[in-house]
Amino acid sequence: MYTIDETFAIRADSDKFDIKNVKAKSLTVKMTNQDLLFKVVAPSETFNSIHTKSINSMDVSSGGLGVSAGDDGFLVWETSTGLIRRKLEGHVGDVYSAQLFPSGIVVLSCGADMRIKIWSAEDGSCPVSLTGHSAAITQTAILDRGRNIVSCSKDGKVRIWSCSKAQTIEPIIDANDVINCIDVQETNLDIVNRDDPEDPELESGTVGKIAVIGGESGSVQLLDLRNRSVIRSTNVNSAVNTVKFLNDENTIAVGTEDGKLTVLRIPDLKTLAEKHDSDSSLESLLPLKNGILCGKYDGACVWYSLANDGASFTSQDPILILSGADVDPIHDMAQDEDYVYTAARDGCIRKYKISNMF
């Protein structure tokens, strides 16, 4: 419990914690029986009129546009005001992944209808629709500027596509698992095929690229996209909901159904660090500064600090807690230069100013 005195300074009424710092949008607390600081950050703004039902996926651009897909539609909106620009209609069934190309004016989506669609955010048209998967497409990733994209599916396949030719580039990678998530990055490590593709008009973005995929059986696989091969695989013993390459480029964060956050080393996928302070499923991850922001099924949104080499979690920085979602799952997160955005089951998109967090 706490009280607010006449000068509006918060004073703790417990010997279990001390109030260290109070600002308009944040509160820093130290646990007296542990050497831990917790900083609770409130949203700077909450958009509750873009969606009224659960949001599955979201992305934002530096140019001021956001895109989000939920149970009540697939929408393009302004990140400054929350004003809806347009509704994108064409998918049959749920949209599982929605993201913006680097241009900020083209949208990529996929979903339960086994289709990938490319849209104009300016007029809502859909000039490209890609088919080939035999089950729901769970996530996509964009290579370079977007001439090529990658998709993963519940059919166990990873496909690379040519957007201009609107076709799959053979061969197809078979992961032998229901694939829930994928992330892609470029690597300087000598673990990939760097040969130029046979048809640069069809394939140009795979050279030097690696992907990580997470499966329903707990599999985590590191892929060489140019060579269409598995570099290394491991198993984390619980369904993998989300995977992200971290900012140090040599580590991967894995979020699983049992609530565990695991940091793996590239390329051997050795476990470097684990955080398991809740049994609530990890729904989304966002690399941020020198740490990782975790969105959980119980509505918690927590940032943990990592050591410079990513090999351990540290207590040098406060553990950040983004408030507002109560008990609604945080299904997705995104960021631009100034804000972190969260998308939750309650239909709200919340904006948190990064300068309030750090």
C-alpha positions in Angstrom: 0.0 0.0 0.0 1.0 3.6 -0.4 -0.3 7.0 0.4 0.0 10.5 -1.2 0.8 13.3 1.2 -0.1 17.0 0.8 2.9 17.7 -1.4 1.9 14.8 -3.7 5.0 12.8 -2.9 4.3 9.1 -2.7 5.3 7.5 0.6 5.4 3.7 1.1 3.3 2.2 3.9 5.3 -1.0 3.9 8.7 -2.1 4.9 8.9 -4.4 1.9 9.7 -1.7 -0.6 10.9 1.8 -0.8 9.7 4.5 -3.3 12.9 5.8 -5.1 11.6 8.1 -7.8 8.2 9.5 -8.9 7.5 11.1 -12.2 4.4 11.9 -14.2 4.5 8.6 -16.1 6.8 6.4 -14.0 7.4 5.1 -10.5 10.6 3.5 -9.4 10.5 1.0 -6.4 13.3 -0.8 -4.6 12.5 -4.1 -2.9 14.1 -3.9 0.6 14.8 -7.7 0.8 16.4 -7.9 -2.7 18.9 -5.9 -4.6 16.3 -5.2 -7.3 14.8 -2.0 -8.8 11.4 -2.0 -10.5 10.3 0.9 -12.7 6.6 1.0 -13.6 5.9 3.1 -16.7 2.4 4.2 -17.7 1.3 4.7 -21.3 1.6 8.2 -22.7 -1.5 7.5 -24.8 -4.0 4.7 -25.2 -5.9 4.2 -28.5 -9.1 2.4 -27.7 -11.1 3.3 -30.8 -8.9 1.7 -33.5 -10.0 -1.8 -32.4 -12.8 -2.9 -30.1 -11.8 -6.6 -30.0 -8.6 -8.6 -29.6 -5.5 -7.5 -31.7 -3.4 -10.3 -33.2 -0.6 -8.4 -34.8 0.7 -4.8 -35.3 3.6 -2.8 -36.8 4.5 0.9 -37.1 6.7 2.9 -39.4 9.0 5.9 -38.8 6.8 7.8 -41.2 3.8 7.8 -38.9 1.7 4.9 -40.0 0.6 1.9 -38.0 -1.1 -1.3 -39.2 -2.9 -3.8 -37.0 -5.0 -6.9 -37.5 -7.6 -8.0 -35.0 -10.9 -9.9 -34.6 -12.7 -6.8 -35.9 -10.6 -6.0 -38.9 -7.3 -5.2 -40.6 -6.6 -1.4 -40.3 -4.1 1.3 -41.3 -3.9 4.2 -38.8 -1.9 7.2 -37.8 0.5 6.7 -34.9 0.3 10.3 -33.7 -3.5 10.4 -33.4 -4.9 6.9 -33.8 -7.0 8.1 -36.7 -8.0 5.2 -38.9 -6.9 5.8 -42.5 -8.5 2.7 -44.1 -9.6 -0.9 -43.7 -7.8 -3.6 -45.7 -10.3 -6.2 -46.9 -9.4 -9.4 -48.8 -8.3 -12.1 -46.3 -10.7 -14.9 -45.5 -10.3 -15.7 -41.9 -7.9 -14.4 -39.2 -4.8 -12.3 -40.1 -1.9 -13.6 -38.0 0.8 -11.3 -39.1 0.8 -7.7 -40.4 3.9 -5.6 -41.0 5.1 -2.6 -43.0 7.8 -2.8 -45.6 10.8 -0.5 -45.0 9.2 2.1 -47.3 6.4 2.5 -44.7 3.7 2.7 -47.3 3.4 -1.0 -48.3 1.8 -3.6 -46.0 2.6 -7.4 -45.8 0.1 -9.8 -44.3 -0.7 -13.5 -43.9 -3.2 -15.6 -42.1 -5.5 -18.6 -41.7 -6.5 -18.5 -45.4 -3.0 -19.7 -46.4 -2.4 -16.5 -48.4 0.2 -13.8 -48.3 -1.0 -10.4 -49.4 0.9 -7.2 -50.3 -1.1 -4.0 -50.0 -0.8 -0.3 -50.7 -1.2 1.6 -47.4 -2.1 4.7 -49.4 -5.1 3.4 -51.3 -5.8 0.0 -49.8 -5.3 -1.9 -53.1 -3.8 -5.4 -53.1 -1.7 -5.9 -56.2 -0.1 -9.2 -55.1 -1.5 -12.3 -53.5 0.8 -15.3 -52.9 -0.4 -18.9 -52.5 1.5 -22.1 -52.0 1.3 -23.1 -48.4 -1.1 -25.9 -47.5 -1.9 -24.7 -44.0 -2.3 -21.4 -42.1 0.7 -19.0 -42.5 1.8 -17.9 -39.1 4.4 -15.2 -39.8 6.4 -13.5 -42.5 9.7 -11.6 -42.6 11.0 -9.1 -45.1 14.5 -9.4 -46.7 16.3 -6.1 -47.3 14.0 -3.6 -49.0 11.4 -6.2 -49.8 12.2 -7.8 -53.2 12.1 -11.1 -51.4 10.1 -12.2 -48.3 10.1 -15.3 -46.2 7.0 -17.1 -44.7 6.5 -19.9 -42.2 3.4 -22.1 -41.8 1.7 -24.7 -39.8 2.4 -27.0 -42.8 6.0 -27.1 -41.5 7.5 -25.3 -44.5 9.5 -22.1 -44.9 9.1 -20.5 -48.3 11.1 -17.7 -49.9 9.1 -15.5 -52.3 9.8 -13.1 -55.1 7.4 -10.2 -54.7 7.9 -8.9 -58.3 7.3 -12.4 -59.8 4.7 -13.4 -57.3 6.1 -16.8 -56.9 7.9 -19.2 -54.5 11.6 -19.6 -55.1 12.6 -23.2 -55.0 13.7 -25.3 -53.1 11.4 -25.0 -50.1 12.8 -25.6 -46.5 11.0 -28.4 -44.6 11.2 -27.9 -40.8 9.3 -31.1 -39.9 7.3 -29.2 -37.3 4.4 -26.9 -37.1 6.1 -23.5 -37.3 4.8 -20.7 -35.1 7.3 -17.9 -35.7 10.3 -16.6 -37.7 12.8 -13.9 -37.6 15.6 -12.9 -40.1 18.9 -11.0 -39.9 22.1 -10.6 -41.8 25.2 -12.2 -40.4 29.0 -11.8 -40.8 29.6 -15.2 -39.4 31.1 -17.8 -41.7 28.1 -20.1 -41.4 26.2 -19.3 -44.6 26.5 -19.7 -48.3 27.5 -16.4 -49.8 27.4 -17.5 -53.5 25.4 -15.2 -55.8 22.0 -16.6 -56.7 21.5 -18.1 -60.2 18.7 -15.7 -61.0 19.3 -12.3 -59.3 16.1 -11.0 -60.7 14.2 -13.6 -58.8 16.3 -13.9 -55.7 18.6 -11.2 -54.3 17.9 -10.9 -50.6 19.1 -14.3 -49.2 22.8 -13.9 -49.5 24.3 -13.7 -46.0 20.9 -14.0 -44.3 20.0 -16.4 -41.5 16.6 -17.1 -40.1 15.4 -18.6 -36.8 12.1 -20.5 -36.6 10.2 -21.8 -33.6 8.0 -24.8 -33.6 5.0 -26.2 -31.7 7.1 -29.2 -30.4 9.7 -26.8 -28.9 12.1 -26.9 -31.8 14.3 -23.9 -32.5 16.1 -24.1 -35.9 18.7 -21.8 -37.4 18.5 -21.6 -41.2 20.8 -20.6 -44.0 18.3 -18.9 -46.4 20.7 -18.9 -49.4 21.5 -22.6 -49.0 18.0 -23.6 -47.9 19.4 -25.6 -45.1 19.3 -26.1 -41.3 22.5 -24.9 -39.7 21.7 -26.1 -36.2 18.6 -27.1 -34.2 17.8 -27.5 -30.5 14.7 -28.1 -28.4 13.5 -25.9 -25.5 10.8 -28.4 -24.3 7.8 -26.1 -24.7 5.9 -24.7 -27.7 7.8 -21.7 -29.1 5.5 -18.7 -29.5 8.0 -16.0 -30.5 11.7 -15.7 -31.6 13.8 -12.6 -32.1 17.4 -11.9 -33.0 18.8 -9.6 -30.3 20.6 -6.3 -30.8 24.1 -7.8 -30.3 23.6 -9.9 -33.5 25.1 -13.1 -31.9 22.1 -14.1 -29.7 18.5 -15.2 -30.1 15.7 -14.7 -27.6 13.0 -17.5 -27.5 9.7 -17.1 -25.7 7.7 -20.3 -24.9 4.3 -21.4 -23.8 5.5 -22.3 -20.3 6.5 -18.7 -19.7 10.3 -19.1 -20.1 12.5 -16.6 -21.8 15.7 -18.3 -23.2 18.7 -16.6 -24.8 20.6 -18.8 -27.2 24.0 -18.3 -28.8 24.6 -18.2 -32.5 25.5 -20.6 -34.2 25.6 -23.5 -31.8 22.2 -22.6 -30.1 23.8 -23.1 -26.7 21.6 -21.7 -23.8 23.3 -18.6 -22.4 20.6 -17.3 -20.0 17.1 -18.1 -18.9 14.4 -16.1 -17.1 11.4 -18.0 -15.8 9.6 -15.8 -13.2 6.1 -16.7 -14.4 4.2 -19.6 -15.8 2.3 -17.2 -18.0 2.9 -17.9 -21.7 5.3 -15.5 -23.5 3.3 -14.1 -26.5 5.6 -11.4 -27.9 9.2 -10.2 -27.7 10.8 -6.8 -28.7 14.6 -6.2 -28.5 15.0 -2.8 -26.9 18.1 -1.0 -25.9 20.4 -3.5 -24.0 17.6 -5.8 -23.2 14.4 -7.6 -24.2 10.8 -6.5 -23.7 8.4 -9.5 -23.0 4.6 -9.4 -23.6 2.9 -12.1 -21.6 -0.5 -13.9 -21.6 -1.4 -12.6 -18.2 -1.1 -9.0 -19.3 2.4 -8.3 -17.9 4.8 -6.4 -20.1 8.3 -6.6 -18.6 11.8 -5.5 -19.8 14.9 -7.3 -18.6 18.4 -6.0 -18.9 21.1 -8.2 -20.6 24.8 -8.1 -20.2 26.8 -6.7 -23.1 27.6 -10.1 -24.4 23.9 -11.3 -24.0 25.2 -14.2 -21.8 23.3 -13.3 -18.7 20.5 -11.1 -17.3 21.7 -8.3 -15.0 20.3 -6.2 -12.2 22.3 -3.1 -13.1 19.3 -1.5 -14.7 15.7 -1.5 -13.2 13.3 -4.1 -14.4 10.8 -2.1 -16.4 7.0 -2.9 -16.2 4.7 -1.3 -18.7 1.3 -0.9 -17.1 -2.2 -0.6 -18.5 -3.1 -3.9 -19.9 -4.3 -5.4 -16.6 -4.8 -9.2 -17.3 -5.2 -9.0 -21.1 -2.6 -10.8 -23.2 0.0 -8.7 -25.0 -0.1 -10.3 -28.4 2.3 -8.0 -30.2 4.7 -5.1 -29.8 6.4 -2.6 -32.1 8.5 0.6 -31.9 9.5 3.7 -33.8 12.1 6.3 -32.8 10.2 7.6 -29.8 7.6 5.1 -28.7 6.9 1.5 -27.9 3.5 0.2 -28.9 1.7 -2.7 -27.4 -1.4 -4.6 -28.8 -3.6 -6.5 -26.4 -6.6 -8.7 -26.2 -8.7 -5.8 -24.8 -8.5 -4.0 -28.2 -6.3 -1.2 -27.0 -3.0 0.0 -28.6 -0.9 1.7 -25.9 2.0 4.1 -26.6 4.9 4.3 -24.1 7.5 7.0 -24.5 11.0 5.5 -24.6 12.5 8.5 -22.8 10.1 7.7 -19.9 11.4 4.1 -19.7 15.2 4.8 -19.7 
